[in-house]
Amino acid sequence: MNANKLTEAKATYTQLQTLDPTNTTAKQKLDEIQKKTMDAAAAAEQKAKLVKLISDGDAADKAGKLVDAKLKYEDALANGADASV
């Protein structure tokens, strides 16, 4: 589900919960939306970290600092980068 759909769904379930505070489905769906939002943020943060490590490795490689480049690439792999990157 994309961010716009999550925002729309959150607004709808929030309104439903306001109108019917005993509605457990609205509460459950709001919790699911919160989790998806947090998961997406964590994934984006992890991707940014990997991109930086690979970029730093590339810069070290171009500067002839092969040991530093190797360490950055190994760190990226250890943090979940795909070896095909």
C-alpha positions as CSV (number, residue, x, y, z in Angstrom):
1,M,0.0,0.0,0.0
2,N,1.5,3.4,-0.9
3,A,1.9,6.3,1.4
4,N,-1.2,8.2,0.0
5,K,-3.4,5.2,0.5
6,L,-2.1,4.7,4.1
7,T,-2.8,8.4,4.8
8,E,-6.3,8.1,3.5
9,A,-7.0,4.9,5.4
10,K,-5.6,6.4,8.6
11,A,-7.9,9.4,8.3
12,T,-10.9,7.1,7.6
13,Y,-10.2,4.8,10.5
14,T,-9.5,7.7,12.8
15,Q,-12.8,9.3,11.9
16,L,-14.5,5.9,12.4
17,Q,-12.9,5.5,15.8
18,T,-14.0,9.1,16.8
19,L,-17.6,8.2,15.8
20,D,-17.5,4.8,17.4
21,P,-14.8,4.5,20.1
22,T,-15.8,0.9,20.8
23,N,-15.0,-0.2,17.2
24,T,-12.2,-2.7,17.6
25,T,-11.6,-3.0,13.9
26,A,-10.8,0.7,13.6
27,K,-8.3,0.3,16.4
28,Q,-6.7,-2.8,14.8
29,K,-6.4,-1.2,11.4
30,L,-4.9,2.0,12.9
31,D,-2.3,-0.2,14.7
32,E,-1.6,-2.0,11.4
33,I,-1.1,1.3,9.6
34,Q,1.2,2.5,12.3
35,K,3.3,-0.7,12.0
36,K,3.5,-0.4,8.2
37,T,4.5,3.3,8.5
38,M,7.3,2.4,11.0
39,D,8.4,-0.6,8.8
40,A,8.6,1.7,5.7
41,A,10.7,4.3,7.6
42,A,13.0,1.6,8.9
43,A,13.5,0.2,5.4
44,A,14.2,3.6,4.0
45,E,16.7,4.3,6.8
46,Q,18.5,0.9,6.1
47,K,18.6,1.6,2.4
48,A,20.1,5.1,2.9
49,K,22.8,3.5,5.2
50,L,23.6,0.9,2.5
51,V,23.8,3.5,-0.2
52,K,26.2,5.6,1.9
53,L,28.4,2.6,2.6
54,I,28.6,1.6,-1.1
55,S,29.2,5.2,-2.1
56,D,31.9,5.6,0.5
57,G,33.4,2.3,-0.8
58,D,33.3,3.6,-4.4
59,A,35.0,6.9,-3.3
60,A,37.7,5.0,-1.5
61,D,38.3,2.7,-4.5
62,K,38.6,5.7,-6.8
63,A,41.1,7.3,-4.4
64,G,43.2,4.1,-4.5
65,K,42.4,3.3,-0.8
66,L,41.6,-0.3,-1.6
67,V,41.6,-1.5,2.0
68,D,39.1,1.2,3.0
69,A,37.0,0.4,0.0
70,K,37.0,-3.3,0.9
71,L,36.0,-2.6,4.5
72,K,33.1,-0.4,3.3
73,Y,31.8,-3.0,0.9
74,E,32.1,-5.7,3.6
75,D,30.2,-3.5,6.0
76,A,27.5,-3.0,3.4
77,L,27.2,-6.8,2.8
78,A,27.1,-7.4,6.5
79,N,24.2,-4.9,6.8
80,G,22.1,-6.6,4.1
81,A,23.3,-5.3,0.8
82,D,22.8,-7.7,-2.1
83,A,26.1,-9.0,-3.4
84,S,25.0,-8.3,-6.9
85,V,24.9,-4.6,-6.3
